């Protein structure tokens, strides 16, 4: 058993090449092999969001607080709120983030396949984010 004490893993700023706006991450776990689980709490300030991306084994999001947006490539923009659970199937191109006027935090849970849990793509444009594209 390995117990990580609260506060022992520092909060970090999410990489600018994969996120738009101010995004903070609090790692929960990156389980050692043969386990594949990776989980992190992600805090999005208003207007902040991920780039388009996929997960080889899918992803589950649990919205902890606030209100946000999520979209699958080619589909309608959707609102997400505290308490919502979102399942994104393997290989589904999507993005998620805060709404324009509210912050949003979620727990992201995904498994790595051959050491890879995500494939990052292009950034979400402002027109895609606003739902006008």
C-alpha atoms as one frame of an Amber mdcrd trajectory, in Angstrom:
protein
   0.000   0.000   0.000   1.243   3.479  -0.860  -0.421   6.485   0.796   0.278
   9.931  -0.600  -0.269  12.536   2.117  -2.556  15.437   1.264  -0.498  18.261
  -0.187   2.537  16.060  -0.930   2.044  16.315  -4.721   2.193  19.936  -5.886
  -0.436  21.584  -8.064   0.935  22.345 -11.523  -0.063  24.597 -14.395  -1.426
  22.640 -17.350   0.793  22.800 -20.481  -0.112  25.688 -22.821   0.283  23.512
 -25.915  -2.687  21.350 -24.821  -4.908  23.930 -23.067  -6.315  27.394 -23.728
  -6.610  29.750 -20.755  -5.602  29.166 -17.163  -5.827  25.523 -16.120  -4.407
  23.901 -12.967  -3.904  20.184 -12.324  -3.745  18.242  -9.070  -2.495  14.715
  -9.832  -4.352  11.910  -8.056  -2.561   8.817  -9.337  -0.506   7.386 -12.141
  -0.607   3.736 -11.113   2.486   1.610 -11.707   2.368  -1.197 -14.268   0.578
  -3.546 -14.721  -2.170  -1.138 -13.600  -3.017   1.520 -16.205  -5.054   4.095
 -14.250  -4.201   7.786 -14.479  -6.351  10.331 -12.672  -6.095  14.059 -12.061
  -8.274  16.891 -10.744  -8.373  19.639 -13.365  -9.387  23.211 -12.474 -10.449
  25.435 -15.403 -10.839  29.194 -14.979 -13.688  30.805 -16.999 -13.118  30.350
 -20.732 -10.328  27.778 -20.252 -10.457  24.475 -22.097  -8.529  21.491 -23.413
  -7.405  21.082 -27.007  -9.153  18.453 -29.120  -7.944  15.014 -28.053  -8.706
  11.290 -27.869  -8.012   8.516 -25.358  -7.058   5.009 -26.519  -9.098   3.338
 -23.755 -11.661   6.087 -23.162 -12.066   8.622 -20.370 -14.469   9.284 -17.509
 -14.983  12.808 -16.172 -16.683  13.578 -12.865 -17.576  17.266 -12.566 -16.790
  18.327  -8.997 -17.791  21.991  -9.142 -18.932  24.738 -11.448 -20.318  24.633
 -14.954 -18.594  23.840 -18.200 -18.818  22.717 -21.776 -17.907  19.544 -23.639
 -18.100  18.580 -27.282 -17.520  15.567 -29.483 -16.163  16.302 -32.974 -19.061
  16.933 -35.362 -21.689  17.052 -32.593 -23.481  19.783 -30.642 -21.810  21.647
 -27.788 -23.076  20.318 -24.424 -23.255  21.874 -20.963 -21.807  19.949 -18.013
 -22.390  20.729 -14.332 -21.299  19.650 -10.861 -22.335  16.044 -10.245 -22.363
  15.054 -13.931 -20.466  11.937 -15.010 -19.269  11.919 -18.615 -18.011   8.795
 -20.409 -15.973   9.388 -23.561 -15.463   6.144 -25.555 -12.035   5.085 -26.868
 -10.853   7.109 -29.852 -13.652   9.707 -29.681 -12.298  13.174 -30.577 -13.515
  15.676 -27.987 -12.705  18.640 -25.747 -13.966  19.930 -22.388 -13.542  22.989
 -20.199 -15.150  25.787 -18.225 -18.001  27.923 -19.471 -17.333  31.527 -20.474
 -18.529  32.990 -17.155 -17.856  30.175 -14.659 -14.954  28.100 -13.461 -15.244
  24.307 -13.524 -13.317  21.482 -11.883 -13.497  17.819 -12.794 -11.761  14.582
 -11.974 -10.408  13.001 -15.162  -9.869   9.231 -15.157  -8.311   7.293 -18.016
  -6.169   4.245 -18.622  -2.917   4.133 -20.559  -2.402   1.727 -23.440   1.286
   0.935 -23.935   2.103   3.944 -21.747  -0.131   6.385 -23.661  -3.352   7.759
 -22.151  -4.079  10.661 -24.514  -3.421  11.866 -28.054  -3.448  15.664 -28.245
  -4.613  17.436 -31.402  -5.343  21.005 -32.510  -6.621  23.670 -30.140 -10.324
  24.460 -29.952 -10.987  27.708 -31.833 -12.973  30.542 -30.276 -15.801  29.892
 -32.744 -15.864  26.187 -31.846 -15.855  27.114 -28.148 -18.751  29.543 -28.590
 -20.736  27.010 -30.632 -20.918  29.348 -33.627 -18.875  27.155 -35.978
